[in-house]
């Protein structure tokens, strides 16, 4: 154990970790295209576009590594990313 306090992963982080581990790159890109097509507003579409691009970028980086991260590692990293994004507030 690292001795760091643990908290449950953000629900969205858990879903995104599953998506990253369970989908290949083409499937992930198709999912992001669907998000963009189904976005209810232009603002939401922009958020989905940025978020989806980051997920694709992360998936590409994962593919370059000799060992894939565990689901727990991904959930922790994504939870931290979501917390930082929330602290930064809306962009634009």
Phi, psi and omega in degrees: 000146182276347182082357178283144177296141179247147175221159181297150179293153173300137181306321180291324179296320179297318179292319181291324177298316178298318179298314181295320182281332186261358183237147171274175186299318179295319178297317180297316178299321178295320178298316179296318177301320179295317178303314182296318180294324185266359181301132184285337181221164177297321179297314178296321179299319179296317177299314179297322180297313180293312181297316179297320178297321178293321178296317178297317178300317178296317179298319178296318179295321178298322182293336181277347183273146180292333180229129179289146176293156177285164177300318179299317179297317178296316180300318179296312180297315180293324177298316179296318179299317179295321178295317178296318179297321179294321179293325181290333180077181182295140178256149174100000000 
